[in-house]
Structure formats: C-alpha cells, structure tokens
C-alpha cells in the first residue's frame, strides 16, 4: 500500500492558498485532485474564486476576493489533507 503525507491546515491557511493561485495548482502541491480540494474547501466553508477569476486577474480587470467568514458552529478550524 502506498503512503502519502498528511497536511494539516487552518481555514485561514487554506483560504490564503486558494486565493493565491488556481485550485488545481494548489491541489498538485498536496498530490490530490482539484475536485477533492474544492470539496474540502466547501466542507470547511472556505470560499473559492469564481469561474474566470484568474483570467480576469491576469487581464488586469477588476476582481473581487470573497472574504473568509467565521466558521459556523460545528465547522472545524483545521482541515486535514491526505
């Protein structure tokens, strides 16, 4: 059986990563798919950039970064990425 590293991130760390570069690039860093990482973000209530965000940013257009809201009751502040 193969072994992957475990990564424990806070919601804030995950938010900062997701808004620093496209999801698929962040996912590659942790050896998971972009879909799996997006699911972890949704479960942790971490907002994702909307479709086309990175293209508009690269084109110099105005983009809006969705702020990270406080976690709802029952939402963990830590996210485990395996």
MDAnalysis code that builds the backbone (N, CA, C; Angstrom):
import MDAnalysis as mda
import numpy as np

u = mda.Universe.empty(246, n_residues=82, atom_resindex=np.repeat(np.arange(82), 3), trajectory=True)
u.add_TopologyAttr("name", ["N", "CA", "C"] * 82)
u.add_TopologyAttr("resid", np.arange(1, 83))
u.add_TopologyAttr("resname", ["UNK", "UNK", "UNK", "UNK", "UNK", "UNK", "UNK", "UNK", "UNK", "UNK", "UNK", "UNK", "UNK", "UNK", "UNK", "UNK", "UNK", "UNK", "UNK", "UNK", "UNK", "UNK", "UNK", "UNK", "UNK", "UNK", "UNK", "UNK", "UNK", "UNK", "UNK", "UNK", "UNK", "UNK", "UNK", "UNK", "UNK", "UNK", "UNK", "UNK", "UNK", "UNK", "UNK", "UNK", "UNK", "UNK", "UNK", "UNK", "UNK", "UNK", "UNK", "UNK", "UNK", "UNK", "UNK", "UNK", "UNK", "UNK", "UNK", "UNK", "UNK", "UNK", "UNK", "UNK", "UNK", "UNK", "UNK", "UNK", "UNK", "UNK", "UNK", "UNK", "UNK", "UNK", "UNK", "UNK", "UNK", "UNK", "UNK", "UNK", "UNK", "UNK"])
u.atoms.positions = np.array([
    [0.844, -1.173, 0.000],
    [0.000, 0.000, 0.000],
    [0.890, 1.237, 0.000],
    [0.514, 2.258, -0.757],
    [1.313, 3.473, -0.839],
    [0.965, 4.428, 0.289],
    [1.910, 5.267, 0.603],
    [1.776, 6.166, 1.742],
    [1.920, 7.607, 1.263],
    [0.961, 8.461, 1.623],
    [1.058, 9.882, 1.292],
    [1.205, 10.677, 2.571],
    [1.806, 11.839, 2.429],
    [1.970, 12.715, 3.578],
    [0.618, 13.293, 3.996],
    [0.519, 13.606, 5.268],
    [-0.666, 14.273, 5.797],
    [-0.318, 15.737, 6.010],
    [-1.246, 16.599, 5.665],
    [-1.057, 18.035, 5.845],
    [-2.238, 18.577, 6.626],
    [-1.954, 19.296, 7.676],
    [-2.999, 19.913, 8.485],
    [-2.909, 21.423, 8.289],
    [-3.992, 21.988, 7.770],
    [-4.052, 23.424, 7.510],
    [-5.201, 24.038, 8.289],
    [-5.054, 25.278, 8.661],
    [-6.185, 26.000, 9.251],
    [-7.051, 26.523, 8.109],
    [-8.252, 26.932, 8.443],
    [-9.132, 27.514, 7.423],
    [-8.469, 28.739, 6.784],
    [-7.819, 29.542, 7.594],
    [-7.176, 30.754, 7.090],
    [-6.022, 30.411, 6.148],
    [-5.229, 29.410, 6.499],
    [-4.128, 28.992, 5.628],
    [-4.660, 28.473, 4.293],
    [-5.722, 27.660, 4.352],
    [-6.317, 27.133, 3.131],
    [-6.885, 28.266, 2.289],
    [-7.563, 29.209, 2.915],
    [-8.118, 30.366, 2.213],
    [-7.007, 31.139, 1.497],
    [-5.924, 31.409, 2.197],
    [-4.807, 32.149, 1.605],
    [-4.207, 31.397, 0.405],
    [-4.100, 30.092, 0.519],
    [-3.582, 29.288, -0.598],
    [-4.514, 29.324, -1.802],
    [-5.797, 29.129, -1.549],
    [-6.791, 29.059, -2.622],
    [-6.878, 30.376, -3.385],
    [-6.676, 31.471, -2.691],
    [-6.764, 32.780, -3.340],
    [-5.417, 33.268, -3.852],
    [-4.355, 32.477, -3.697],
    [-3.044, 32.884, -4.199],
    [-2.744, 32.311, -5.584],
    [-3.371, 31.182, -5.919],
    [-3.196, 30.566, -7.231],
    [-4.357, 29.607, -7.492],
    [-4.555, 29.185, -8.753],
    [-5.685, 28.310, -9.080],
    [-5.717, 27.025, -8.246],
    [-6.916, 26.536, -8.011],
    [-7.133, 25.347, -7.181],
    [-6.311, 24.164, -7.668],
    [-6.274, 23.948, -8.984],
    [-5.553, 22.776, -9.478],
    [-4.064, 22.849, -9.148],
    [-3.489, 24.054, -9.109],
    [-2.069, 24.186, -8.764],
    [-1.832, 23.907, -7.283],
    [-2.723, 24.384, -6.439],
    [-2.615, 24.104, -5.005],
    [-2.792, 22.603, -4.772],
    [-3.752, 22.007, -5.474],
    [-4.014, 20.570, -5.328],
    [-2.802, 19.736, -5.720],
    [-2.116, 20.129, -6.796],
    [-0.918, 19.397, -7.224],
    [0.127, 19.359, -6.110],
    [0.251, 20.454, -5.394],
    [1.227, 20.554, -4.304],
    [0.969, 19.505, -3.226],
    [-0.307, 19.163, -3.024],
    [-0.687, 18.204, -1.980],
    [-1.035, 16.827, -2.542],
    [-0.778, 16.624, -3.828],
    [-0.997, 15.337, -4.505],
    [-2.439, 14.852, -4.402],
    [-3.390, 15.780, -4.557],
    [-4.801, 15.414, -4.630],
    [-5.396, 16.106, -5.852],
    [-6.609, 15.746, -6.209],
    [-7.241, 16.377, -7.364],
    [-7.830, 17.726, -6.978],
    [-8.039, 18.554, -7.976],
    [-8.676, 19.847, -7.751],
    [-10.083, 19.683, -7.218],
    [-10.774, 18.662, -7.676],
    [-12.138, 18.387, -7.206],
    [-12.126, 18.051, -5.717],
    [-11.176, 17.211, -5.300],
    [-11.084, 16.834, -3.886],
    [-10.767, 18.051, -3.022],
    [-9.888, 18.916, -3.495],
    [-9.544, 20.110, -2.736],
    [-10.735, 21.068, -2.660],
    [-11.454, 21.219, -3.752],
    [-12.645, 22.077, -3.754],
    [-13.691, 21.553, -2.771],
    [-13.843, 20.226, -2.684],
    [-14.781, 19.631, -1.725],
    [-14.371, 19.953, -0.290],
    [-13.072, 19.870, -0.021],
    [-12.583, 20.193, 1.325],
    [-12.856, 21.663, 1.649],
    [-12.694, 22.523, 0.661],
    [-12.980, 23.952, 0.860],
    [-14.453, 24.171, 1.171],
    [-15.326, 23.542, 0.402],
    [-16.768, 23.703, 0.645],
    [-17.157, 23.185, 2.021],
    [-16.601, 22.046, 2.407],
    [-16.912, 21.467, 3.718],
    [-16.440, 22.378, 4.847],
    [-15.314, 23.066, 4.649],
    [-14.758, 23.955, 5.664],
    [-15.281, 25.386, 5.530],
    [-16.202, 25.611, 4.600],
    [-16.782, 26.939, 4.343],
    [-15.709, 27.958, 3.953],
    [-14.781, 27.506, 3.101],
    [-13.762, 28.393, 2.546],
    [-14.212, 28.747, 1.127],
    [-14.461, 30.022, 0.852],
    [-14.946, 30.407, -0.477],
    [-13.880, 30.210, -1.550],
    [-14.327, 29.793, -2.716],
    [-13.440, 29.583, -3.856],
    [-13.581, 30.740, -4.836],
    [-12.511, 31.053, -5.564],
    [-12.637, 32.068, -6.609],
    [-13.658, 31.614, -7.651],
    [-14.426, 32.566, -8.157],
    [-15.440, 32.212, -9.153],
    [-14.773, 31.860, -10.476],
    [-15.530, 31.201, -11.332],
    [-15.020, 30.805, -12.642],
    [-14.566, 32.061, -13.399],
    [-13.392, 32.003, -13.986],
    [-12.847, 33.114, -14.754],
    [-12.053, 34.115, -13.932],
    [-11.993, 33.924, -12.622],
    [-11.301, 34.858, -11.729],
    [-9.851, 35.068, -12.158],
    [-9.141, 33.977, -12.389],
    [-7.709, 34.072, -12.693],
    [-7.467, 34.702, -14.058],
    [-8.342, 34.434, -15.039],
    [-8.204, 35.067, -16.354],
    [-8.440, 36.568, -16.271],
    [-9.456, 36.975, -15.523],
    [-9.734, 38.406, -15.364],
    [-8.593, 39.095, -14.615],
    [-8.066, 38.437, -13.605],
    [-6.955, 38.998, -12.843],
    [-5.737, 39.187, -13.745],
    [-5.436, 38.187, -14.553],
    [-4.295, 38.240, -15.462],
    [-4.482, 39.332, -16.517],
    [-5.732, 39.563, -16.921],
    [-6.022, 40.581, -17.931],
    [-6.057, 41.987, -17.343],
    [-5.853, 42.087, -16.032],
    [-5.831, 43.394, -15.389],
    [-7.205, 43.961, -15.081],
    [-8.223, 43.114, -15.157],
    [-9.574, 43.559, -14.848],
    [-9.816, 43.522, -13.350],
    [-10.834, 44.242, -12.936],
    [-11.175, 44.291, -11.518],
    [-11.791, 42.946, -11.098],
    [-11.270, 42.396, -10.013],
    [-11.795, 41.140, -9.472],
    [-12.120, 41.353, -7.996],
    [-13.025, 40.532, -7.503],
    [-13.442, 40.642, -6.115],
    [-13.062, 39.366, -5.380],
    [-12.366, 39.541, -4.274],
    [-11.970, 38.410, -3.434],
    [-13.027, 38.253, -2.347],
    [-13.680, 37.103, -2.314],
    [-14.702, 36.825, -1.317],
    [-14.043, 36.655, 0.042],
    [-14.465, 37.443, 1.030],
    [-13.821, 37.329, 2.352],
    [-14.157, 36.007, 3.045],
    [-13.253, 35.587, 3.905],
    [-13.465, 34.387, 4.711],
    [-14.315, 34.758, 5.916],
    [-15.478, 34.160, 5.996],
    [-16.368, 34.423, 7.127],
    [-16.018, 33.493, 8.291],
    [-16.380, 33.882, 9.496],
    [-16.138, 32.987, 10.635],
    [-16.827, 31.636, 10.416],
    [-16.221, 30.609, 10.921],
    [-16.773, 29.263, 10.761],
    [-18.085, 29.130, 11.524],
    [-19.022, 28.442, 10.923],
    [-20.292, 28.162, 11.585],
    [-20.053, 27.138, 12.694],
    [-20.977, 27.077, 13.607],
    [-20.884, 26.097, 14.693],
    [-20.778, 24.696, 14.087],
    [-19.844, 23.926, 14.583],
    [-19.662, 22.566, 14.093],
    [-18.673, 22.454, 12.941],
    [-18.215, 23.582, 12.406],
    [-17.229, 23.561, 11.330],
    [-15.837, 23.631, 11.946],
    [-15.009, 22.687, 11.583],
    [-13.656, 22.630, 12.147],
    [-12.786, 23.751, 11.619],
    [-11.892, 24.240, 12.445],
    [-10.929, 25.268, 12.035],
    [-9.720, 24.640, 11.356],
    [-9.593, 23.319, 11.439],
    [-8.460, 22.614, 10.836],
    [-8.941, 21.688, 9.755],
    [-8.170, 21.628, 8.662],
    [-8.506, 20.788, 7.530],
    [-7.352, 19.818, 7.315],
    [-7.648, 18.534, 7.274],
    [-6.641, 17.512, 7.051],
    [-6.663, 17.131, 5.576],
    [-5.514, 17.270, 4.944],
    [-5.381, 16.873, 3.543],
    [-4.455, 15.675, 3.496],
    [-4.988, 14.561, 2.987],
    [-4.218, 13.315, 2.941],
    [-3.966, 12.970, 1.478],
])
